[in-house]
């Protein structure tokens, strides 16, 4: 296990990777009978193949969410460490 604290989007990336792998296995299982000359699998396997693309999209959303969270954190730390701007003299 890692010592790192979980970041925003990490769970989406893991879920997306699992969905992608399930879709990839379903794709292989669906295409194999076509090469072997046997009867094709039921249509449910064709629907499971769509998990491959959906998993990719979920993982990409997790990566984008993580990048946005890191950008916000970097901006907040830069704002906190920046010296205060000098105030302009008043014209009165």
N, C-alpha and C positions, 0 to 999 in steps of 0.2 A: 504494500500500500504506500501511497505517497503522503508526504508531510504537508503538501500544499493545501491551502484552503480552497474549497470549491468556489469557482468564479461564476458570474452570471453567464448563462448559456452552456455551461458544461453538461448539464443534464440533457439539454436538447441535442447536443452533439452525440452523446452516448445513445440516446433513444434513436436518433437518426441513423447511427451506424448499425444498430441492431436491426432496424427496419430494412436498411439497405442489404444487409447480409441475408435476411429471410427472403427478400425479393430476389436476390441473386441465386440462392439455392432453388427457389421455385422456378426461376427462369431456366436453370440447368435441367431441372426435373421435367419441365415442359418441353424443352427442345430435344432431349435425349430420345424419346420414342420416335421422333421424326427421322432421326438418323438410323435408328435400329429397325425401322419398318414395322413397328408394333402399333397397337391401337393408341390414339392420343389420350392424354389424361383428361379428366373432367374439366369443365370450364372454370371451376373454382381455382384451379392452379393458375389459369391465365389472369384471374383477378389478383391473385397473390403476387404475380410478377410486377404489378403496379406499385408494390411496396418499395421496389428498388428506386424508382424516381421520387416517390414521396419521402423516403428516408433521406435521399440526397438533399431535398428541399428543407427538411427539418434540421438536418445537420448544418446546412448553410445558414439557416436562420439562427442557430445557436452560435455559430462563428461570428455572425454580424452582431448579435446581441453582446457577445463577449467583447468585441472590438469597441462597440459604443460605450460599454461600461468602463473599459480601460481608458478610453479617451476622456470620459467625464472625470474619472479619478485623477488622471494626469492634469487636467485643467483645474480641478479643485486644489490640488497640491501646488500648482504653479501660482494660482491666485492667492493662496495662503502664505506662500513664501515671498511674494513680490513686495517690495517696499511701497508704502503708501505714496501716492502721487502728491506733489506739492500743490497747495491750493493757490489759486490765482488771487492777486491782490484785488480788493474791492475798489470800485471807481467812485466811492462816495467821499 
